[in-house]
Amino acid sequence: MNNLFRLAIAGLICTLSAAGAFAAGDDEGGSGSGTEGAGGAAAGERVGDAWSWDTLAEYESDTGNRILSFQEAPVLAAMVANGQLPPVDERLPEEPLVFNVFEEIGQYGGTLRMATVGAGYNDFTPIRDLAGTVHIANHGPGNPHQWVNYAHKKNYLSEDSYTFTMELRRGMKWSDGEPYTADDVVFWAEEVLLHPDTPSGGWVLNNFGPISTVERVDDYTVKLHWSEPNPTAMAWMEFWGGWYPIRYPKHYLSKWHPRYNEEAETLAKEEGFESWVQAFGQKSGISTFGQDDEPPTIRPWLLGDVDPTYRTFLRNPYHFAIDTAGNQLPYIDVVRVEVVNDNEGKTLKAVSGELDVSGFGHSAADIPLYKDGEEKGNYMTLLWPRPAGAEAGYGFNMTSKDPVLREIFGDLRFRQAMSLAINRDEINEVIFFGLAVPRQAAMDPENSYYKEEWANYLAEYDPQRANALLDEMGLQWDSNNEFRLRPDGKVLEAQMWINNESQSLLDISELVKEYWEDAGIKIDMRTGDVDLVETRISTNDHDIAVWFLRRTNPSKGFSRNNKFITGGLIDYAREWWRWVQTGGQDGEEPPEEFKDFYALAETWYSTTDLAERDRIAQRIFDFASENVLIIGTVGYAPVPVIVHNRVGNIPRDARWFGDDTQFLRDLKPDQWFIRQ
């Protein structure tokens, strides 16, 4: 989207807002009825319990209703009238996604107000940046881990798990009006996944599985073929991989790639980049606050104003989704994300009614504050459980650069003691008002292979036994009986790195610090934004990693992103995992039992027989439990999500709020609206 086009939309939004042109049913393109019923619901109502319909034909077959015409936002109708855009029926695909609304057909217009702590990950990041080919239905009847199609018409795995098929929507377009076709998906697969130099390709392949070939079946169908079964493919596509195919417009990016432009290296250097690799990575990157421009996209909102204190995002005139009345989505014209300094600043804005939707980083400890402010702030406090086996999980770095700490952390007795030293019941009562589940870090009980013993193992509070284990290790107290000493005579101190964008991690860690210092382990708490923390962990410059134990439910638990295996931001053995990822070219060779553990995980990923897969899973998580790889606290804690009363079509009782459902993304933000 070029700057002139962006300015045109922004200017028209201001003009039409002042003229009051955003009322429902407005004659100049306001949302209204474009349907013909056959005994079905009226145009303003929800239609049955379906999450969405992948095509118009499916909607009409399922409901008996026909969508006869399409409507658009007034700002876009004005641009059509001025000759700046083609008509809405030419911008929509032949096979648009039909979204069922949660409550009612919405109203066009308005600005959704959100906030971010610093320039990091925030409530809007997954809504826009991680909008992908597959989502999860995070509300309503049916399978709580049901995958639903989004950008692509169909996504499915073959029965033998060797082939993943993507069927695109005919006539779908990028935000600049260029067609989105199989050529774009093939470009992504060949030039990102399989190209040895393109940024992020190796990371995706490590998680997505070994692709052997890419098949372009026709203009709207692409098949990815694996060299071995990959039954985890759908979980990966829904979670992270699904947004990769829609991130790489071939017509825009090919000029920075040497396979398509022999002058790509020269062009990159003329533009100030070190190489074409750097240029391609920057030009293809879409990060809410990471850059000042973006490539064409198919996301619902496009980058608008860029300012150090805020960003705005404007509706995509070529968005591929409609509601059941034929209105092109999204309803909301503008999303404005304001930058605040800390969680306290975000909380104050929420309580004062200055934010429309806010959940990321909020702490359950502030539930009374949020509830008390509801009437004055004109909002609701919704309590949605986080799909996390541990609200805070702790990984002691067994590949520490400090050889003394490496030996201590590698001693199973130490990890057992640290688990027994935690008072989980107190954490639950003090921080979560008894609404969470005290437990060890473990997988979700909804998994078919689950064992209750994993959640209970060493989860009791037993400081006497914890101290006995540390005594048994020979970790003597100092002369003041304040802290224990390392074998080299130094105070046993461990540095704990915490993401300051999550208040619950900070709150829990303050208590955990007290428990561990009572046991004689001095804790140096360090905080930073998620990028800083991730950098410390990725470079193996940490003693204790702290993060949510996510990706434990059935939709994610069988995934290459599983935290017990990859570690990630709860990394307990970064260098061992690096060795596995690089095939022994980097990192440190793990002990034999961990080699077997990682190898067993690879077998799990490629096993298609369900009973055998469950048997393998139990062996994997038996090992993780017995070795206390990650120490848990409480799980499934409520997250206070603040929703202003002027926002429509947000459910009151979402199943989950968290990483596994991409926070707010899987609640159909395309159909949220601002009541006028």
Disulfide bonds with the S-S distance in Angstrom:
none
